[in-house]
């Protein structure tokens, strides 16, 4: 969403972003980000500190809507049950007169579509995930029921649909054959501050993994199991993300198994992430393959590692297997249920630092020449302009 807003501003559009409070560390990152942006940002639905009353009612409306929707399956309150800030987001979006309205998550989709129709303007939706199956694959799961209903109600009405991976694009096209989603990869701008990688000749091979939050069932267990089979002094594992202080020790004991040469780093601002990652050797994309969304998505890990010049070692989800098969020079695939396959890859890179260096260089080259937002933004602007021209 941030990259699209920047692209539209740079193309001469006025842009207003509506967003909601999530948590304290996210708010700190938002504040750093927004100071540097030319577009306008409005936080909707309150927050615990500056607008606690609005925040209280946003939570109350959301909980009531969720309970009612769950008990009667689907009802009139479904649009308010998809996200905490839905009620206030729908109300605020209607107030803004725009040439086009674009939603960037399922909670924003009803608001974007309703505002567009109220103002007789087009609406776009960027499916950053395969939303109906991002929590469970069980069709009877309440989250699946709710999100399926929202998708079936609103996606047929949008004027354009984009998706963040080729397999998510295919999944939505299969559901809605009359829609032809455009794949917009979640790639990043080229980071000039990142240097061409230099060889790490004798030091430990530095492994890197990041996410918004650090926790169990994120694929970290497979990495730790592999490290148990390796000589600890030859490798370092660096994990970046938010982890609550009260759960930190439990995570270290239960998931990291008290391992040595494992380092935890707190979140950094999005603008600093690529430069931070560039100090490591190998980026780990340890995705699980369930639910379905995890199997068919291409996470921002992959594209961050490219711009950082890291070799990529990825688990064999369907999407990542296709990605590495198409770009074999940038890294290797390991089998999620076979720690030895990950061990073999890491040992091979550790033993042949020249191969590791060449892989890192190939990764950075692919990011700078092809898989970057400078290229992908052209597709995005074309999609927006074509949609607007149809409404003239």
GIVEN-V563046 format. One record per backbone hydrogen bond with DSSP energy under -1.0 kcal/mol. CO is the residue of the C=O (numbers start at 1). NH is the residue of the N-H. E is the energy in kcal/mol with one decimal. If there is no record, write none. Layout:
co	nh	e
CO	NH	E
CO	NH	E
This chain:
co	nh	e
1	5	-2.5
2	6	-2.5
3	7	-2.3
4	8	-2.4
5	9	-2.2
6	10	-2.5
7	11	-1.2
8	13	-2.6
9	12	-1.7
15	40	-2.2
17	42	-3.0
19	44	-3.6
23	27	-1.9
24	28	-2.1
25	29	-1.8
26	30	-2.4
27	31	-2.6
28	32	-1.7
29	33	-2.3
30	34	-3.2
31	35	-1.3
33	36	-1.5
34	37	-1.2
40	17	-3.2
42	19	-2.3
51	55	-2.1
52	56	-2.6
53	57	-2.3
54	58	-2.4
55	59	-2.0
56	60	-2.3
57	61	-2.8
58	62	-1.9
59	63	-2.6
60	64	-2.6
61	65	-2.6
62	66	-2.5
63	67	-2.5
64	68	-2.7
65	69	-2.6
66	70	-2.2
67	71	-2.4
68	72	-2.3
72	74	-1.9
75	78	-1.5
77	80	-1.3
78	81	-1.0
83	86	-1.5
85	89	-2.8
86	90	-2.8
87	91	-1.9
88	92	-2.6
89	93	-2.7
90	94	-1.6
93	96	-1.2
101	124	-2.9
103	126	-2.6
105	108	-1.3
108	112	-2.6
109	113	-2.5
110	114	-2.6
111	115	-2.3
112	116	-2.1
113	117	-2.5
114	118	-2.3
115	119	-1.7
116	121	-2.9
122	101	-2.0
123	159	-3.0
123	160	-1.1
124	103	-2.4
125	162	-2.5
126	128	-1.3
127	164	-1.6
129	131	-1.4
130	133	-1.4
131	134	-1.6
133	293	-2.0
138	141	-2.0
141	145	-2.6
142	146	-2.5
143	147	-2.5
144	148	-2.5
145	149	-2.1
146	150	-2.3
147	151	-2.6
148	152	-2.8
149	153	-2.1
150	154	-2.3
151	155	-2.1
154	157	-1.6
160	125	-1.7
161	182	-2.1
162	127	-3.4
163	184	-2.9
165	169	-2.5
166	170	-2.2
167	171	-2.0
168	172	-2.3
169	173	-2.2
170	174	-2.0
171	175	-1.6
172	176	-2.7
176	179	-2.6
182	163	-2.1
185	187	-2.0
188	373	-1.7
191	194	-1.7
205	236	-2.4
206	281	-2.3
206	282	-2.1
207	238	-2.7
208	284	-3.1
209	240	-2.1
212	242	-2.4
219	223	-1.0
220	224	-2.4
221	225	-2.6
222	226	-1.6
223	227	-2.4
224	228	-1.8
226	229	-1.3
227	230	-1.2
231	234	-2.1
232	235	-1.6
234	205	-2.8
236	207	-3.4
237	263	-3.0
238	209	-2.2
239	265	-2.9
240	211	-1.9
242	214	-2.5
244	247	-1.2
247	251	-2.2
248	252	-2.5
249	253	-2.5
250	254	-3.2
251	255	-2.2
251	256	-2.2
252	258	-2.9
256	259	-2.1
261	237	-2.7
263	239	-3.0
265	241	-2.4
269	272	-2.0
272	276	-2.2
273	277	-2.7
274	278	-1.5
276	279	-1.3
277	280	-2.0
281	311	-2.2
282	208	-2.5
283	313	-2.5
285	287	-1.4
285	315	-2.4
291	294	-1.4
292	296	-1.5
293	297	-1.2
295	319	-2.5
300	304	-2.1
301	305	-2.8
302	306	-1.7
303	307	-1.7
304	308	-1.5
305	310	-2.4
306	309	-1.1
311	283	-3.3
312	332	-2.1
313	285	-2.3
314	334	-2.4
315	317	-1.6
317	321	-2.5
318	322	-1.8
319	323	-2.0
320	324	-2.8
321	325	-2.2
322	326	-1.7
323	327	-1.4
327	330	-1.6
330	312	-2.4
332	314	-2.5
334	316	-1.2
335	338	-2.2
338	341	-1.5
339	343	-2.4
340	344	-2.8
341	345	-1.5
342	346	-2.5
343	347	-2.8
344	348	-1.9
345	349	-2.1
346	350	-2.4
347	351	-2.3
348	352	-1.7
352	356	-1.8
353	357	-2.5
354	358	-2.5
355	359	-2.3
356	360	-2.2
357	361	-2.4
358	362	-2.2
359	363	-2.1
360	364	-2.3
361	365	-2.4
362	366	-2.3
363	367	-2.1
364	368	-2.4
365	369	-2.4
366	370	-2.2
366	371	-2.3
370	372	-1.7
372	376	-2.2
373	377	-2.8
376	380	-1.8
377	381	-2.8
378	382	-2.1
379	383	-2.1
380	384	-2.3
381	385	-2.9
382	386	-2.5
383	387	-1.9
384	388	-2.5
385	389	-2.4
386	390	-1.5
